[in-house]
Amino acid sequence: MSQGLNFANQDLRDRSFKGRNLIGADFSGADIRGCNFYRAQLKFANFANVRSGLSDRQILWHSLIAYGISAIFAGTVMVSAILCLVFVTTLMMTWLSGSNSFSPDILTGVAIAVVVIFAVSFAIAFMLGCNGGMAYVSRRQITLAIFICLATAFCAGFWGSPLVKMLVHGAFKGIANSMTENIWLASLTFLAIQPLQVFGSLYLFQWNLYRARTLIGTQFQYADLTNASFHKANLISCDFSHALVTDVDWQQALILRCKLQI
């Protein structure tokens, strides 16, 4: 075997071998997380004991995406919670006391509840979006995710409370005015809008979870893996779709969250 095809026990994270001729190459014991072997010629290649999956760079990138999606999800849940809490509160005041005026205490209470709902929704979505697609999650990653959730919750409560109060105040005024004009029309409008927001939030949450569970770290799409060996390899979050896997040695390989076409 030539020296150029010897990658044994090397750190190859995030390297691209796209379309390369690697027939008989030795990758045994190498770290191939984040590598791209798209359409590579890998006949008789040795991937015994390799470590595959998501690299640190990919984890960072996917975590940033999860953060953005989680913030949008928590925002939609917050708006939905504002409308629901304000509508129910105004409706109860209208029916019980005949007045739809609201006190500062009610405004503050609803605002606090909404901030808590935002923080909890973000934390759940972010934790699942960050860690849901990884077969193994280290304590460091979990600790970092929890710290980010707590920091986001603090920022939302400290800097976002004035904005939340404005939104709640505007919602109280708008819903109170609409109920004054026609309480039944206001109720029908609420019942028409609220389900759309709820289903939209649930769809975004489900998509975030699906994205996390289908993350791909190491890519072997359309690669020729005829007679290749993955003996005792850790194959996590790999994509073997449309690859030629004739007579591949999968003995004692750990295969988790991989797209296989065998």
Residue pairs with C-beta under 8 A, 6 or more apart in sequence:
1 24
1 25
1 26
5 22
5 23
5 24
5 25
5 26
6 25
6 26
7 25
7 26
7 27
7 30
8 26
8 27
8 28
8 29
8 30
8 46
9 28
9 29
9 30
10 30
10 31
11 30
11 31
12 27
12 30
12 31
12 32
12 35
13 31
13 32
13 33
13 34
13 35
13 55
13 56
13 57
14 33
14 34
14 35
14 55
14 57
14 58
15 34
15 35
15 36
16 35
16 36
17 35
17 36
17 37
17 40
18 36
18 37
18 38
18 39
18 40
19 38
19 39
19 40
20 40
20 41
21 40
21 41
22 37
22 40
22 41
22 42
22 45
23 41
23 42
23 43
23 44
23 45
24 43
24 44
24 45
25 42
25 45
25 46
26 45
26 46
27 45
27 46
27 47
27 50
28 46
28 47
28 48
28 49
28 50
29 48
29 49
29 50
30 47
30 50
30 51
31 50
31 51
32 47
32 50
32 51
32 52
32 218
33 51
33 52
33 53
33 54
33 55
33 58
33 217
33 218
34 54
34 55
34 57
34 58
34 217
34 218
35 52
35 218
35 219
36 218
36 219
37 218
37 219
37 220
37 223
38 219
38 220
38 221
38 222
38 223
39 221
39 222
39 223
40 220
40 223
40 224
41 223
41 224
42 220
42 223
42 224
42 225
42 228
43 224
43 225
43 226
43 227
43 228
44 226
44 227
44 228
45 225
45 228
45 229
46 228
46 229
47 228
47 229
47 230
47 233
48 229
48 230
48 231
48 232
48 233
49 231
49 232
49 233
49 234
50 230
50 233
50 234
51 234
52 217
52 218
52 233
52 234
52 235
52 236
52 237
52 238
53 134
53 135
53 217
53 218
53 234
53 236
53 237
53 238
54 62
54 133
54 134
54 215
54 217
54 236
54 237
55 217
58 215
58 217
59 134
59 141
62 130
62 133
62 212
62 215
63 130
63 145
65 129
65 211
66 125
66 126
66 129
66 130
66 208
66 211
66 212
67 126
67 129
67 148
69 125
69 129
69 204
69 207
69 208
69 211
70 122
70 125
70 126
70 129
70 208
71 122
71 152
72 204
73 121
73 122
73 125
73 201
73 204
73 205
73 208
74 118
74 119
74 121
74 122
74 125
75 118
76 197
76 200
76 201
76 204
77 117
77 118
77 121
77 201
78 114
78 117
78 118
78 121
78 164
79 167
79 197
80 194
80 197
80 198
80 201
81 113
81 114
81 117
81 118
82 110
82 114
82 164
82 167
82 168
82 171
83 171
83 175
83 190
83 193
83 194
83 197
84 194
85 110
85 113
85 114
86 110
86 168
86 171
86 172
86 175
87 175
87 190
89 102
89 106
89 110
89 172
90 100
90 102
90 172
90 175
90 176
90 179
91 179
91 183
91 187
93 99
93 100
93 101
93 102
94 100
94 179
94 183
100 176
100 179
100 180
101 176
102 172
102 176
107 165
107 168
107 169
107 172
108 165
110 168
111 161
111 164
111 165
111 168
114 164
114 167
114 168
115 156
115 157
115 160
115 161
115 164
118 153
118 156
118 160
119 149
119 152
119 153
119 156
119 157
122 149
122 152
122 153
122 156
123 149
123 152
123 153
125 205
125 208
126 145
126 148
126 149
126 152
127 145
127 146
127 149
128 208
128 209
128 212
129 208
129 209
129 211
129 212
130 141
130 145
130 212
131 137
131 141
131 142
131 145
131 212
132 209
132 212
132 213
133 211
133 212
133 213
133 214
133 215
133 237
133 257
134 141
134 215
134 237
135 236
135 237
135 256
135 257
136 236
175 186
175 190
178 185
178 186
178 189
179 186
213 257
214 257
215 237
215 257
216 237
216 238
216 239
216 259
217 236
217 237
217 238
218 235
218 237
218 238
218 239
219 238
219 239
220 238
220 239
220 240
220 243
221 239
221 240
221 241
221 242
221 243
222 242
222 243
223 240
223 243
223 244
224 243
224 244
225 240
225 243
225 244
225 245
225 246
225 248
226 244
226 245
226 246
226 247
226 248
227 246
227 247
227 248
228 245
228 248
228 249
229 248
229 249
230 248
230 249
230 250
230 253
231 249
231 251
231 252
231 253
232 251
232 252
232 253
233 253
233 254
234 253
234 254
235 253
235 254
235 255
235 256
235 258
236 254
236 256
236 257
236 258
237 256
237 257
237 258
238 258
238 259
239 258
239 259
240 258
240 259
240 260
240 261
240 262
241 259
241 260
241 261
242 261
243 261
245 261
245 262
248 262
250 262
